[in-house]
């Protein structure tokens, strides 16, 4: 599979919570498999993500990392992975679609990401991916810079929301670009990014 023929560098940072050493291996210059599998939601729910990680999922995650996540990291710098692999129990827990690319069931994998910088907005990140990379689906999710945070009482600003991006390892990438906003607490999807709104 793809990840086995990739040049792997082994690392073991103390913050990695791993049952097996292979989870700590780098699948690209800056990303380990562990950080793409780790989920605080799964951890708190007692769900063992690694138990559901098979060779197909690892191959799909590796393709996404090499083709999308690493290029993003190379261009923008440190990149936060909010969510990548979801095991079936985790996907059910968060009420995800059974066909979600996060589950890596077929040819696709997905990640929800942000740039660790106050200077890079999630809109800018989405625009760069749209204009420079191959992808299956790109969604600017919950982006509302004028929204007032219930926690801080201040505008969330350009770092509100996150960017969802998926990649198909067999080359049938649709390059579908969308945005998701919440209307009365429910997600609603539109074509194009924020600046394309009517």
SULKA-V598701 format. One record per run of one state. SS is the DSSP state (H for helix, E for strand, L for the rest). FROM is the first residue (numbers start at 1). LEN is the number of residues. If there is no record, write none. Layout:
ss = <SS SS>
from = <FROM FROM>
len = <LEN LEN>
This chain:
ss = <L H L E L H E L E H L H L H L H L E L H L H L E L H L E L E L E L H L E L E L E L H L>
from = <1 2 6 10 11 21 25 27 32 33 38 40 46 49 53 55 77 79 84 88 94 101 104 108 116 122 133 137 142 148 149 155 156 157 160 162 169 176 184 186 192 194 197>
len = <1 4 4 1 10 4 2 5 1 5 2 6 3 4 2 22 2 5 4 6 7 3 4 8 6 11 4 5 6 1 6 1 1 3 2 7 7 8 2 6 2 3 2>
